[in-house]
Amino acid sequence: MARVAPSPSGEVARYFLRLGCVAFGGPAAHIALMRRELVRERGWLSDEEFLDMLGVTNLIPGPNSTEMTMHLGYRRAGLPGLWLGGLLFIAPAAAIVTALAWAYVRYGSTPAGEGVLLGAQPVVLALILQAGWGLAGAAFRGIESAALVLAVLLLALLGVNELLLVLGAGLFAAGLWAIIRLLTRSSRRSLGPLPRNRKGPRSGRGWVPFVPVSLAPAAAGAAAGASTAGLFFAFLKIGAVLYGSGYVLVSFMRAEFVEGRGWLTEAQLLDAIAAGQVTPGPLFSSAAFAGYVMGGLPGALASAAGIFLPSFLFVMAAAPLLPRLRASQLAGSFLDGVNAGAFALILLAGVTLAADVLDRPFAIALFAGALLLAATTRLGALWLVLGGIALGLAWTAAGG
C-alpha cells in the first residue's frame, strides 16, 4: 500500500504544537529552533527566505517569534497554515499560564521553576549562537552589509530603539542602491509585476488592512471596571502598538492596569511576568495570567485573544507581499538591509542572554555540551531542550 503523504496543514499543526510545548528562552531562542528544524532539517525554505520573514516581523508590532510561526505556516500551507501555526504555538503557553494563574489565585503562589530555567536557558543560548552562525551567509552580502551589521550592533548597545534600527538599516541599503543605480544608469526600472509562479493567493495585496490603532484606545476606554470586554480591548490596544522586546510588555501592562486602572498590583504584575518566563512559548502569554487574576477564566481568554489578534492581522496583510518585495530590486535592497539589522539583533540577544545565563559552572558546562551536540550531531532541538531541562531539574533536586 502506498504511503499517503502528510498534508501541509497537518504538518504545520503538528510542528508548531510541539514547538509551543518546548520553546523556552524567549524570541531569539524560538527563532533559532525554527531555523534549525525548518530550514536545515526539513527544508521548508532557504536561509534567505527565512531572513526575509524575520526582517518583516521586525517592522510590525507584536511578538516576533509568534509572528514568525504565522509567516512560516503561511509559507507551508497558505492561510490555514498561518492560523494553525500561530494558534498552536500560542495554545500550550496560554493553557499552562492560565493553570498557574488558577493555582496562584487559589493558593497564593506559583511554582518557581528554577530547575526548568537552569536547564533550558544554556541549551537555548547554544541554539541561538548556532543559528546566528548559520544565518551569517544569508545576512552578509558584501562589505556594506558587514558594516551595517556592526553599526546596528553598536547603536543597539547604546540603547537605540529596535524598530528604528531595523527600519534605518533597510532605508540605508535602499538609498545606497538608488545612488548606485543613479550613478551607473545601468539598471532597469525595478518595480514590476508579481512573479507568476509564486505561492499563495493570486492577489499581491494582504487580506486585511492594517488595524487603525486609534480605534483600540477608544474602545478600551469605554469599558468600566475589569470586565471581559474591557480586558480584551485593553490588551488589543497593547498588542497593536507594542514593538521591540517582549519585556517592553511589562511597562505597557504597568501603565495600563496598575497605574491607569488599578486592576492589578505591582506584585501581581511581576508574578504574571514570572509565569510567562518559566513556561514555554511567547512571553505575551503573561496576558492570560494577568487576565485570569483580573477576570477569571473569561478574563484570561479575552486577554490572550486581545493581545495576539493584532499579530494575526498584521501578518495576514504582510505575508502575501514578501514575493513582491523580493522581486523588486529597490524593495529587495531594503529587505537586505532589514535582514542585516535583524541578524545584528539576533547576535545581540545571544550576547545579552549569555551575560545573564552563564553565571555558574553548571550552566557553562551545559552550554558547552549543548553547543557541541548542536554543531556536530543531528540531534533535534526538542531533545536538546528536554535533555537540558531534565539535567537542570536533577541538579536542583540534588541541591546544586
N, C-alpha and C positions, 0 to 999 in steps of 0.2 A: 504494500500500500504506500502510495506517495505521501510524503510528509507535507502537511499543509504549512505554508509559510505564515509566521505571525503577522497580524495586521499592524500597520504603523501606529494606529491609535492604541492598540493593546500594548505594544512595545513601549510607547511613551508613558502609558499609565503605570505599568509595572516598574519601569526605571525610576520615575520621579516619586512614586510612593515609597520605594525602597530608599531613595536618596533622602527623602524627608525624615526617615526614621533614624538616619545615622549622620546627618550633616551637622556636625558640631564645628565650632570655631569661627563663625562669622562669615560675611560675604566673600572675602578673599579665599577662605578655605572651601566654601561651596563651589566657587568658580573653578578652583583648582581641581576639585573632584570631577566636575562636569567635563573639563578639558581633558583630563586623563582618561576618562571612560568613554566619552562620546566622540572625541577626536582621535585619540591614539588607539583605543581598543575596538570601538565599534565602527569608526569611520563614517559617522553621520554627516560630517562636514570637515572642511580643511581648517588649519590654524588661521588662515587669512579670513575666512568667513566667520570663525569664532570671534576673532578680534573686531570685525565689523559690528557684530551684535553687541559686544561688550562696549564698544565706543558709543553706540547709540543709547544704551541703557544709562551711560553716564550723563547723557544730555537731557533725560526726562526725570521727573520726580519719582520717588518710590525706592523700594529696596532693590539694589542692583542684582543680587543673586536670584531673587524671586522673579524678576523680570527676565533674566536670562533663561530660566526654566520655560517661560512662556515663549520667548523667541525660538528656543531650541525645539519646543513642542510644535510650534507652527512650521518650522523648517522640516520636521519629520512627517507631520500628519495634518498640516493645514490648520484651519480654525478649530476643529475639535481638539487637535493636539495642543494648541495654545491654552485652551481652558483646562484640559486634563493635566497638562504639565504643571500649570500654576496651582490649581486647586489641590492636587495630590501631593505636591511639595509642601504646601501650607498646612494641610489637614493634620498630619501627625503632631506638629508643634502646637497647633491650636488645641487639639484634644488633650495633649499632655499638660499644657499650661492651664487649661480650664480645670483639669483634675487637681492640679496643685493649688489652684485658687479655691476650690471646694474644701480641700484639706486646710488651707490657710484660714478660711472663714470659720470652719468648724472647730479647728484645734489650735489656731493661733500661730502656726509656724509652717515653714516649708522645708522639705528635705534639703540639706546643704549641697550635696552633690560634689564635694571636694574631690573624691576619688575619680569621678567621671571626668571632671575638668583636668585633673592632674594627668590622666592617661591620654585624653583625647587631644589636648592642645599641642603637645610636642609633635604628635603624628601629623596633625593638620598643618602645622608650621612646615614640616618637611615636604608635604604635598604642595603647599603654596610655592616654596622655593623651586621645587622641581617643575611646577607649571610655568613659573616665570622663566626658567631656563629654556623650556621647550617652546615658549612663545616668542623668544628673542628673535628667531629667524624671520617671523612674520612681522614683528614690530620695527625692526631695523632695516630700512630700505636705502641707506646711504649715510653719509656723514651728517647731513642735515637732520635726519631722524634721530641719530645718536645724540646730537647737540640738543634737540628738542626734549628728549627723554631726560637728559641731565638738567636742563633748565626747569622742567616741571618738577623734578625731584627737589631741587634747591628751593623753588618757590613754595612747594608743599611743606617743606621743613620750616619755612618762615611763617607758615600759617595762612597762606592764600587759599581761598575757597576752592574746593574741588571742582565745582561746576565751572568756575571762571578759568581754571587751569585747563580743563579738557576743551572747553569752547575756544579759549585763546589758542591752544595748540592747533586746533582744526583751522581756525581763521588764518593763523600764521602760515600753515602749509598751503592753504588755498591761495593766499596772497602771493606767496613765493612762486607758485605755479603760474599764476596770472602774470606776474612780472616777467618770468622767463618766456612765457608764450608771447607777450607783447614785444619783447626784445628780439626774439628769433623769428616771429611771424611765420612759423612753420607748422603750427598746429591748426587743425580744422576746428570749426565751432563744435564744442564738446557736448552740449545738451541735445540729445537726440531721442528717438523713440525707444521704448522699452524693448529689451531683448524678447524675441518671440518664443524662445524655449524655456523661459524662466518658470519656476514652480509657483503655485499659489493662485489667487484669484486673477481674473482677466484684467480687471481694472488696476491701475497703478496707485489708486487712492486707498487710504485706510477706510475701514468700515464706518468709523465714527469720528466726528470732530473732537478736538481736544475739549475737555470739560472746562467751562468758564469758571475759574477759581472764585470769582466774586459771588457766585451763587451759593457756594457752600457756607461761608460765614453767615450769610443772611438766614439760611435755613437752620443753622446751628443755633443762632441767637434766638430763634422763635421758640425753642424748647425751654420749658420751665422745670427745673429740678432734674434729677438723674433719671429721666425717662429713657425708654429703649430708643425712641426716635431721636432724642437729644444726644445720646451716646453715638448713634450711627452717624448723624450729621457732623458732630464734633470731630470724630475720627476720620470722616470723609474729608473734612477740611484739612486735617493734618496730612493725610495720605496724598492729597492733591498738590501740596506745596513743599513737602519735605525733600530736600536734596541732601546729598553727602552721606556720611557715615550713619549707620543705624543708631549710634549713640546720640545723634542730634535729637532723636525721638525723646530723650529724657527732658531736654529743655522745652520742647513743644508741649509735652504732657504736663509738665510742671506749670507752665504758664496757663494752660487751658483748664486743668482740673484741680490743681492745688491753689494757685493764686487767683485765677479768674472765677471759678465756680464753687470752690470749696467742697468738691465731691470726694476728693482724696486727701489723705495726709501725706506729709513728706515720707514717713516710714513706709506707708503702703505703696507709694510710687517706687521707692528703692526696692521693695520686695518684688514688685511686678517686673522690674528690670532684671533683678537677680534670677527670677524664674525663667525669663527668656534666655538668660545666659547659660543656665545649666541644662537646657533642653536642646535637642537638635532643631534644625530649621532656622527660619528668619527671626531676628530679634524683635521684629514687629509683632510677633505673636504675644509679646508682653501686653498688647492692647486687649487681648482676650482675658488675661489675668485681671487687669485693671477694670475691665468691663464687668467681670463677674463680681468683683468686690463692690462696685457701684450699683449693679443692677441684676445680680443673679445670672442664671443661665441665659435668659433672653438678652441681658446686657452684654455677656461675653460674645454671643453670636453676632449681635448688632455691631459691636466694636470691631471684631475681626473683619466682618464684611465691609464696614466703612473704611478701614484703613487700607485694605488691599484692593478694593474695587477700582480706584483710580489707576492703579498699575495695569490692570487688565485693559482698561480703556485706552491708556496711552500706548501700550504695546500693540493693541489691535490697530491703532492708527499708524504706528511707525513700522511694524514688521513688513507690510507689503511694499514699503518704499525702499527697502535695502537694495534690491536689484537695480533700481533706477539710480540710486546714489553711486553704486559701484560702476554702472555703465557710463556715467558722465565723468569726463576727465577732471573737471573742476570739482565736482562733488566728491569724486574718488580721492582727490588730493586732500580735500577737507577731512574725509574719513581716515586717511592715512595719518594725518596729524592728530585726530581724535584718538586713534589707536595707540600712537606713541604716548600720548598723555595717559591713557588708561593703563598701558603697560608700566609706566612710571609709578602710578598709584598702587599697582599690584606689588611692585618691589617695596614701596614704602610701607604697605600694610604688613609685608613679611618682616621687615626690619622692626617695625613698631611692636608686632606681636612677639618677636624674638626677645625684645627687651623685657617684656612682661612675663614670658613663659619660662625662659631658660634661666631660672633663678636658683636652681638646686641641682646637685649631681644626678639625681634620678631623672629629672626632666631632660638634662643634657644627654644622658646615655640613651634615653628613649628616643629623643630626636635623631641622634646619630644613627641608631639602628633602623629607624623608620626611613630615613633618607637613603641609607644603603639599600634596603629592601626595595624601595620605590624605584631606585635608579637601576638596579641590577636584576630584578625579577619581574615577572608578570603578575605578581600577587595583586588582586584587586584592592581598590581603595576601601571598599566595605570591610574587608578582612583586616586591613591595616588599622583602621579606626577602631573596630571592635576589639582587636588584639590590644591596642593601646588602652582602651577603657578597662579591659579585664586586668591588665597589669597595674593600672592606676588604682582600681578598687582593691586588688590584692595588697598593694603597697600600703594603702591607707589602713586596711584592716589589720596589717601587721604592725601598725604603729609607726610607719615611716614618715 
